[in-house]
Amino acid sequence: MEEESNTPLCGKEIFLYPGDPDGTGMLAYDTTQYRDQYDNLQFADSTQFISSLEENIRLENRSLLRVAEGERFVVPEYQRNFTWEEDQHEELWNTILSIQDLKPKANNLPVDTYFGTVYVARDADGDVFEIIDGQQRLTTVAIILKNLKQQLEARFDSIDGQLLEYAQHVCDRHLEDLLFRADGPAITPFITLNDHDQPFFDIVFKEKEDRIKPVKNLPQYDGRKTNSITVQSLLDELDIPEEAYEEDEDFEDTDMLESYRYYGDAHRRLVNADKFYKKNIRQFIEKDIFETPATKVRALLNLTHYILRSLRVSECIFETSNQELRIEVFQSLNDRGVELSNMDKIRARVVGRFQGESDSGVQIDRWESVVKTFGGDSDDVEDFLAHYLAATEKEFSTVTEAKNEMLEAFRLKQIGHHDIQSRLASPGQARDFLEELVNYAQRYREIVSADLTDDDLELKDPEKSECEEILKRLNKLGTKQWRPFVMYVYQAVTEAPQKDQFLVDVLKTVENISFRFSISDLVGTVVDDTYPDSCQEFRELEQTGNQFDSEEVSEILIENIDNSARQMFGESFIDRLVSKESWNNNKTKQLYLKVADEDFRKRNQVGITNSHLSSDSSEVHIEHVLPVSYILPKKDHPYAWLEHFFRNNGDNKIRTQIDYLQSRDAHELSPGDDGYDEIERIVNGIEERFVRDLGNMILLDEAVNRPIQNRLFSVKLKEYHKEHSKDMENIINQYFGTDGAIDEAELQRLLALDMPDDETRSSSPSLVQDFNEWWTYERLVQRKSQLVSEILESLTFPTRPDEFEPFVDDIENIVEEDVQKRLAVLTV
């Protein structure tokens, strides 16, 4: 059975690779000795398949490991973390699987392949090799060989004779000696990764039951941060069955299992790499073409030989101790298609700056603490650094500039013609920089998460909670331009206790600028340099001791807005606020929450309590009174909403549009039907100009909004008041309460009424019909006028209290004129 023709050569014979200790061979042995000792096994000789490097690169070729001398490989701290994802593993594995296609040539020698070079630098002692380029491949090969060793050892009981003896020899004398080194009483992998990755690399190399203790020993982590994971979930990720630790006394109390650990992206990749090769090696060996235990073992041995022999090391020897040279070489080389990111390069430079310094470990830990502040997410770290540099480097006028030129601030030398200050030009500068960076990273995370410090010596309530509410809205608004300035000012406040109200005042100005900008149709460039420029001026105020003058700081912000941004001020802003169509739901929600929150706080200050919508803004929805889906196909009168909202009073210019929709049976048309595009144009026009109008939206808790989305106004109003009547006291919703335009007696009658299933029918109670007809575009004008006045008051800068005063009395006329223009545009 073993000799069937469909069995590939790698399942029949064992390939011997001629090698010499200091040449290109991974395994150094005389092939004749192996043939003589294992005379019952069939061996095939391999060709010398490694091609030389380009002629212009002169490197010394050597074996990967001289096992007898116990060399070690070290990934220096300047290296990036483990980056390979499944795409890279698939590529490598497919290369390895080419072993199935090896066939004898005329001279009975198999054809081989070559898949990479590793660049290393030898240390002064000569037995430790620093990996300059190739750590991704070398780490991955170690994981593959570890899994091959496990698969081979698991099959020892199924074979005997010389094949068993040879397999044991390969596992003990090659794989064991190659993969592991004695480190005192411990046995560790032959390659040591950087401090970030090593704990999980060690875990991956252990048997499942031995992984539990190192998991428990991982330091606890803040579960609110990115890349946090519970111990229970981590044990599951590592495929550790519950029975392996259910008797562990540390897990008797679920507190340990529910506590959090840091599980960075690189950690996940290491664990996934182990799973990938475990699965693929198992699938390879379970193929039907390997029919017996012996063929499976021979195939595993050949996979092992093939990997060991195919990976060639070109030793890049640095006789100089110049660490910068090594880092430059590292940055100029890329690992198998995964390019170095800015964060990889910055980390390399930070580590390189402190190489050989007595406090190297302390400084590297500082950098790692910055990274961990953002859960190890390199994009978030880069985002933070761009905002930090925009705030602190005078040469950067925007965050975009800071991101594009970021590496210039991390040079290891301050070159005279460069205007951008190098933060790493000397160890002293670098120490001060990292200490500052740790603080600013914390501040940045807090403003992005809207979860400010709980330190009793710093911000206190109610100012702290007010600041957090403003930050929540700013972040939900989707703008980031404000972050450099707010981060910088917030750090200054944390260093100067009792400046809580100052921070509130400044954040209000920032929020007002952000909302005004978002309501305008201006491009981002008009405010891109506002906040970096304001940081520069704030620093100048620090020199005079006037940095906590809230009026002066607010004026700095306002004056730094681009002169072309007239839409953000005075009458131009009112016109834009009124005429803006197709409001985004989230933008409207954040604006309404701002007005509601400020009114709520104002009322509480004078002892008047007022209902507040859910403290969790994600549970607060925007409700469109005239609904988005205002044509109701399943109702007796599908066009009731249009009939009521645009009721014919002799002056209505949209009547012809409604008649046209009815005549075409618009409620029955589907995409592709004749005339559908014309109907869609009319429907979208009404939605943009009236449904998504500022005056047509209110705030409701999610539980109220969802069941009534497309019902007529009688049903909606009853539901508004039935379960959440206090929400109608909110200043945003007051128009629909008894303190607004709703008659209290009529409302009470409606609340006591049983509503019909179809409120559009003419047989509905007269009270239902009256309320169905209540919400019209004329009332929208009234309500919108009130809302616009409230919004203008909310967005007024404290330093410019009279900005909108000349126009306040004319707001309703401005709104009415805008609505008439919208009606005219919709006319056929």
N, C-alpha and C positions, 0 to 999 in steps of 0.2 A: 504493500500500500504506500510505503514511504517514497518509493521510486517512481510513482505515477508521473507521466510527462507533464501534467498540469501543475505540478508542484514547482514553484520558482526555484532557481538555483540557491537562493538564500535559505531555503528550507531543506536542501540536500547536502550542501558542503559548507564548510566554515572557511571564510576568507582570511588568509594570512597577509598582513601588511608588512613588508620588509621595513625595518626602521633602525635608526641609530640614535643614541641618547641625545645628541646635540644637533641632530638634523631636523628633518621635517616630520619624523614619525612620532605619533602620540605614544605608542607602545613600543618599547625597545626590546627586541628579541631576535634570536637567530631562528628563522623559519625551519631549518633542518632539524634543530633540537625538538621542536614541537612535533614534527612529522614522525621522528623516531620514538618519542615518548608516548604519543597517542596514535599508534600505528593502525588501530582499527577505525579511526575517524578519517573522513575524506576532507582534505583541505584543497583550496584553490588559492593561487597567488594573485595578489592585487598589483595592478600597475602603479607606477608613480604618477599620480594624477594631478598633483598640485602644480599649477602654473605659477611662474615667477611674477613678482610685482613689476609694475612699470619700471623701465630702465632708469628713469630719472629719480626713483626712490630707492635709497640704499639703506636697507634694514637687515639686521642679523636674524636669520631663521633659526628657530629652536623648537624643541618639543614643548607642549603646553605645560606639562608638569614632569619634573624629574622626581618620581615617586620616592625613591630612596632618600633623597635629600630633604623631603618634607617641606617643599616651598609653599608659601601662602600667597593668595591674591587678596588685595585690599581695594575696595572702592573708596577713593578719597572723598572727603566731605564736600569738595567743590563739585562733585558729580551730581547730576540730577537723580531723582528717585527712579524706581522701576516704572517704565512707561509702556511696555509692550502690551497691546490689546490682542484680541482674537485674530485680527487680520494678519499681524506679524507672526503669530503662532501658526496660523494656517499655512502661511508661506514657507516657514521653516519646516513644518511637518510634511508638507508636500515634497519638499526637497529630500527629506530623509526617506520618504516612501519610494523614492526612485530606486531603492535597493531591490524592490520587487521586479524591476525590469532588467537587472544585471544578467547578462548572458555571456557564456565563454566566447572569446574571439578565437582566431585561428591558432594562436599560441596558448589557448586555454587560460587566458588571464581576463578577469572581469574588468568591465569599464567602470571608472569611478567618477566622482564629481567633487566640486570644491565650493564651499559656501561662506568663506569669510576669513578675515584677518583681525587679530586682536593686537592692539598697541599697548605696550606696558613700559613702565620705567622701573628700573631696579633701584632699591634703596641702598644705603651705604653698606649694610651687612650682607647684601646679596641674596638673602633668602625670602624677602618679601617683595612682591611685584605690585606696584601701583597701576591700576587699570586706567589708562588715559582714554581709550576708546574701545568699546566692545563689552562693557559690563552687561548690557541687555542680553547679548548672545550668550556670554559666559554664565550669567545667572540662570538663563533659560536652559542651557545645556546641563547645568548641575541638577536642575529639577527633573529634566528628562532622564538622566542617568540614575538618579535616585529612584525614580519609578521603574526603570528597567531592572534595577537591582532587586526591588521588591517583587516584581513579576517573576524574575528568575528564581529567587529563593522560594517563592510560593509553589514552584513546580519541582523542587528537588525530590519530593516523595514520589513523583510520577515517572522518574527516569532512574537509570542505574549505569553501572559500568563506567567506561572511560568518559562518556558524555556527561555523567554526573560529576565525575572527578574534574573534568575540564571546566564545567559550569561553575563549580565551587571555587576553582582556581581563579577564574575571571572575576567572580564576585569578591573573593577575599584579597587577592593580590593586586587587582587592578581597580575595581570600583570602590572597594572599602578604603584602600590606601589613597586613591585619588580624591574621593569625595570628602573624607573626614580627616581632621587633625586633632591631636590631643592638646587641650588647653587647660593645663593643670589637671584636676580630676575630671574635667568635662571633655566631651567629644563634640566638636563643632564642625560645620561645613568648611571646606578648604578655602572658600571665598567669603570675605567679610564685607557686607554692604555698608552703606552709610548709616549713621545712627538712627535715621528716620525709619529705614526699611529693615534693619537687622532683626529686631524682635520678631517680626512676622516671618522673615526668612528662616529663623531658627525654628519657629513653630511648624512651618511647612515641612521641614526635614525630620520632624518627629512622627512616631506612630500615633494613631488617633488617641489612644488612652494616655499617652505622654504629653498631649497638647493641653490638657486641662489646667495643670499647674501654671504654666507660663501665661495662659489666658487670665487666670485669677490675679497674677502678679502684675499685669499691665496697669498703669496708673489710671485712676478714675478720671472722668472727663465730663464736661458740661453738656448735658443732654440737649440743651437748646441750640447748640452749635451744629454747623454742617459736619457731616462725616462722624457723627456720634452713633453708637450702636450699643444695644443692651448686651450684657454677657450672654443671656439666653440666645439672642439672635446670632451672636458671634459663634457660639458653640454649634449652632445649626449650620452656619456658613462653612465651618470647618468639618462638617459631616461627622460630628461627634455624637453618637447616639445617647439618648437620655439614660439608658441603663449603665453607661460608662461612668456617670457622675451622680446618679441618684442616691448613692450611699455616702457621698461626700458630705461631711458635716458642715462644710462652709455653705452648702446649698440647702440646708435644712430650712433656713429662713430665706424667703424669696428676695430679700433685699439685695443679696449678692447677684442673683440672676437678673434683677431689674435695674441694677446699677449700670452706668454707661462707661464705655471705653472709646478711645479714639481709633477709628478704622478708616484711615486715609485712602485716597484713590490708589496710591501705590501698593498699599497693603491688600486692597481688594484685587488688584492685578496679580500680585504674587499668589494669592489663594486661588484665583481663577486659572492661573497658569498651571498650578499643580493639578487642578481638576481636569483641565484640558488634556494634559498628557496622560494622566491616569486613564481617562476615558478612551483616548485614541489608541494608546498602546494596547489596552484590553480589546478594543474593536479590531485592531490589526491582527492580533494573535488568535482571535476567535473566528477568523475567516475559514471557510470550508476548505480552502486550498492547503491549510495546515491541519492534516487529519489526525495526527497522532501526537502524544505528548513530546516525543522526540523531535518531530518537525517544528513544533512550537518553540521548543527550547533553542534549537539551532537558529531559528529565525530571530529570537530574542538576542542570542549571542551575536549574530551578525549585525543586528541593529546597533548593539553596543559598540562593536568594533568599528562599524561604519562611522558612527558619530565621533568616536575618539580619534579615528584616523583622518576624518575629513576636516576637522577644525585645526587649522594651522595657526601658529603664533609667530608673528614677526616682532621680535623684541626691539623696541625703540629705546635705546639706552641714552639716558641723560647723564653726562658726566658732571654737569653743573647742578647746583642746588637751587637754581633760579626757578622758583615756583610759578612766577608769571609766565615763563616759557611753556611750562607744562599746561597751564590753564589755556594759553593761547592755542596750543595744539589741540587740546580737548574741544575748544569752541570751533575749531576749523574742521573737525571730523563729525560725522553724523552716524548714528547707529541704524543700519538696515532700514532706511526709509522713515525713521522717526526723528524729525529735526529738533534741534535744541530750541527751547522756548526762551523768551526773555528771562523767565524766572530761573531756568537752568543756568543761564549765563550770569545772572546777578548773584545767584547762590555761589557759583564757582568763584566769583570775584570777592565776595564777602569772606569765604573760607580762605581764599588765597591771601587776602590781606593779613590774616592773623596766623598764617602758617609759621610755626616756630616760636610764636609768642607764648609767654607763660600762661596767659589767660585765654588761650585759643578756645578751649572748651566752653568757657563762660560766654564768649562773644558769639560763638556759633549757636549756642542754646538761645541766645537772644533773638537771633534771626529765626530759628525754628519756632520760637514762641510767637513771633509775628505771623508765620505761616499757619500755625495751629489756631491762632485767633480767628482765622477764616476757614477752619476745618480742613486745611490742606488744599483748598481749591485754588489752583494757580491763577485762574482767571480773576477770582475775587481779590487775590493778593495784588495782581497787576493793576486792577481797578483802583485799589486803595493807594498804591504807590503813585499812580498817575494823579490822583486827587491831592495826595500829600505834596508832590513836587509842584503841582500847580499853585498850591498854597504857600510854598516856602522858597521857590526858585524864581527870582525876578525875571529871568529870561523867558519863562513860560507864561504866555498870556492866556492860554486855554488849556483845558484838560487834554484835548486831542494832541496839542503840541507836546505836552508832557509825556503822553503815552508813546508818541512817535520817536521822541528823542530821549527816552528814559535811560538807555544804556550809557549815555554821555555823563549822567550824574553818578554812575557807578564805575568810572574809570579808576584804575589803580594809581594813576599819576595825574597831577594837575598840569596840563600842558598850557603854556603861556597864552596861545592864541585862542583858547577856548573860553567863551564867556560863561558857559554853564559850569557851576561849581561842582567839583568832584567831591563826593561824600566819603570817598575811601582813599584820598590822597596820602594819608599818613595813618598809622595805627591810632593815634590820639583822636584825630578827626573821626575816624571810623567808629571808635568807642562811643563818642558823644552822639554820633548819628544813630547808632543802633539803640542806644538808651532812649533817645527821643522817638525813634520809630516805634518802639514797643508801646509807648504812651499813646501816640497818635493812632496806632492800629486799634487799640482798645476804644478810643473815642470814635473812630470811624465806624467800627462794628456797632457801637451803641446807637449812633444816629441812624444807621441803615436799618437796624432792627427796631428802632424807636423804643429801646429798653435802656434807659439811662442808669448811671451808677447808683447803687443803693448806699454808698458810703455816707454815714451820718454827718461827716464833716463837710460834705459837698452839697448837692442839690436836695432840697426838702419840698414836701408838698405844702400848699397846692401847686406851687410853681413847677415842680418836677412833673406832675401828671399833665399839666397844661402843655409843657414842652413836648411831652411824649405824644399827646394828641396831635399837635401841629406836625411833628415829624411823621406820624402815621399818614397824615393826609398828604404831606409832601412826597413821601415815597410812593403812595398809591397813585399820585398824580402822574407818575412816570417820568419826572424830570430829575436830572442829576447835577445840573450846573451849579447848584447852590452848595454842594457837599464840601468843596475845599474850604470855603469861608466858614461854614457852620462848624466843621471839624476843628478848624484853627481856633475860632472864638470859644468853642466849647472847652477845648483844652486849656485856654487861658482862664476860663471861669473855674474849672476844677482846681486850678492852682491859686485861686483867690476866693476863699469862702465868702458867703453872703452876697454873691452876685447873681442870685437866682432870678430876681425880677429883671435884671439887665438881659439875661439870656432869653427870657420870655419876650421882652420888647423887641429884641433883635430878630428873633424867630418870626414874630408877627410881621415885621417888615419883609423878611425873606419870603414868607408865605404869600403876602400880598403881591409882591413882585411876580412870584411863580404863577399865581392864579391869573393875574393880569396878562402875563405872557401867554399862558395856555388858552385864554379866551381870544387873544388876538390871532391873526393869521400870519404872524411874523415868523421868519426862519430863525433857527437857534443861534445863528451867529451874532444876533443883536444883543444877546445877553451872555454869550460864551465867555467874554473877557471881564464881565461885570464882577464876578466873585474873586478871581485871581487878583485883579487890580485892587479890589477892596481889601484883600489880605495884605497887600503891600502897604496900603495906607493905614491899616489897623496896626501894623508893626511900627509905623512911624509914630502913631499915637502912643504906643507902648513906651517909646523913648521919652515922651513928655508926661507920662502917667495919666493920660486922659482916655485910655482905651475903653473904659467902662462908662463913658458918656453915651447913653443909648441914643439920644437925639443926634449927636454928631455922627455916630456910626451909621445910623439909619440914613442920614442924608448922604453919607459917602456912598452907600449902596445905590440909592436912587439916582444920584448924579452920575454914577458910573454906567448907567444904562445907555446904550447907544443912542445918539441924537436922532437917528432915523426911526426910533420906536415911538412915534407920536401916538400910535394906536393904543398905547398903554396908559395914556394920561388924558384927563379932562374930558371935554365934549367928544373927542374922537373915541375915547374908550367907551363912553355911554352909548354912542352910535353902534359900536362893534358889539357890545353886550346885548343890545336890543335886537340887532339885525342878524346875529349869528344863528344859522340854521343847523339842523341835524346834529344836535348836541350828543356827545358821547355819554353813555349812561354813567360810566365811572367818573368822568370829569364832573358831571352834574351832581353826582352823589357826594363827591368830596367837597364841592362848593357848598352844597346844602348842609353837610355835616359841620362845616366850618361855621356857618351862620348859626346853626342850631346850638353848637357847643358854646359859642360866645354868648348867645342869649341865655343859655342855661346857667353859665357861670355868673353872668350879670344879675340874674334873678336871685340866685343863691346869696349873692353878696348883700342884698337888701332883705334877706329873710324870706323870700318867696320861693317855695319849692316848686319844681316843674318836672313833669315826666321827661325822662331822657330815653332816647332809643337805645337799643341793645349796645352795651359797651363793646361788643365785638362787631366791628363794622362789616365783616363778611356776612353777618346775618341780617344786615340792613339792605333792602332792595330799593331800586328806583321803580316806582309804579307810574305807568302812563295812564292818566285818567281816560282820555281818548286812546284806546289800546293800539298797539302796533298792528295787530291783526284785527282791523276794524270792520272788515267784511265778514259776516258770520254765516257760512253756508248752511249750517244745520238749524238755523233759527227760522221762524215763520217769516220774519222780515229781515233779510240779510243786510239791508242797507240802512237799518235803523240808526246806527251811530252817525252816519253821514247826514241823514235827514235831520237829526236833532242838533248836531254840532253846527252844521251850516244851514240852519232852518231858514226858509224863504221868507224874508221880511220886506221883499220888494226892492232890496238894494244889494242882494247877494249875487256876486259875479261867478260863483262856482256851481250854481244850480245846473247849468248845462253839462258840466262834467259828471255830476251825479246821475242825471238822466241818461247820459251816454253809457255809464257803467251798468245801469239797470237794463237798458235796451240790449246790451251785448251779453247779458247774463254773466257778468264778470265773475260771480261766485262759483260758476261751474267750469270756467276755463282752466286749462293746464298748460304748462310750457309746451310749445310746439303747435298749439291750436292756432287757427287763423285769427289774427287780431290780438293775440296774447301780448305781443311786445308793446302795442299801443296802450292796452289796459295797464300793463306793468309800469309804463311811464307815468300815467296819471296817479296810480296807487303810490308809487315811490315819491312823486312830487308832494302829495298830501302828507305822506309820512315824514319827509324831510322838513317841511315847512310848518306843520302843525302838531303832529304826533310827537316828534322829537324836539319840540319847542320847550324852552326853559319854563314857561308858564303852565305846561301840561303835565308836569312831573311832580310827584310827592315822594316822601320817604316813608317806607313801611317795613316792619319786621317781615322776614321771609315767610313766616307761617301765615300771614294775612294775605300777602301778595299773590302767591301761586294759585290758589283755588279760584280767584276772581279775575284773572288776567283779561278775559275777553267779554266779561258781562257788561250790561248797560249800567248807567250811573246809579240807578236805584239800588241794585244789588251791591255794587261797590260801596256806596255810602253806608249801607247798613252794616256791611262787614268791617268797614273802617272803624265804626263806632261800637260794634257789638262786643268784640274781644279786646280791642286796643283803643278805647276811647281817649285815653290820656295821650296817645300819640298825636291826636288831633289838636292838643294844646301846644305841641311843638310849633315854634314860630314859622317853620317852613310849611306846616300843614294847616295852620290856623284858619285859612280861608274856608276850609271844608268843615269847620266846627261851629258851634253855636256862638263863639266869640268872633266869628268871621261873618260869612254871608248866609249861613244856614239858619233857618227859623227853628228855634228849639222845640216848639209845640209840634211842628210838622215832622221834625226828626223823631220825636218820641212816638208819634203815630206810625212812622215807618218801621221803627225798631220793634213795634208790637205786631206788625203785619206778617202774615205768612206769605212768602214770596212765591210767585208762580214759577214753574219749571222753565217756561219760555216767557221772559218779561217783555219780548218785542210784540207780542200779540195785542191787537186792539181791544181784546176782552180783558186785559189786565186791569186791576183796580186803578181808579183815576189817580190816586196818590202815586202809584208806581209810574204811571205815564207822565205825571207832572215832574217827578224827579228824573225820569229818563231824558226829559227835554231840558233839564236844568243846566247841564254843562254845555255851553255854546262858546263860539269863538269870541263873542262879546264879553262873556265872563272871563275867558282866558286873558283878554286885554286888561281887565280890572285886576285880576290876580297877578299877572306878570308885572304890572306897574308897581304893585306892592313889593313883589320879590326883588325887582330891580333896585328899588329904593333901599331895601334891607342889604342887598349885596354891595351896593355902593358904599353904604355906611361901614360894612365889614371890611371892604378893601381900601378904605381911606387911610392914608399914611398919617400917623400921629403928628408928624412934623409939618403936614400940609392939610390941616383940618377943613379949609375952605375950598378945596379943589373942585368939588362937585356942586357946591351950594348954588351957584347961579342957574343951574339947570334942573334942580330938584322939582320945582313946581310944574315943569313942563314934561315930566316923565311920561304921564299917561298919553299925552298927545303924540309923543315920539313913538310909543308902542303902537298906538292906533294907526298912525301913518304907515308903520312898517307892516302891520297885518294887512292893510289895504293893498299894499304893493304885492304881498305874497298872493293874495286872492287874484289880483290882476294877472300875475304870472301864470297862474293855473288855468286861466280862461282859455278855452279852445279857440 
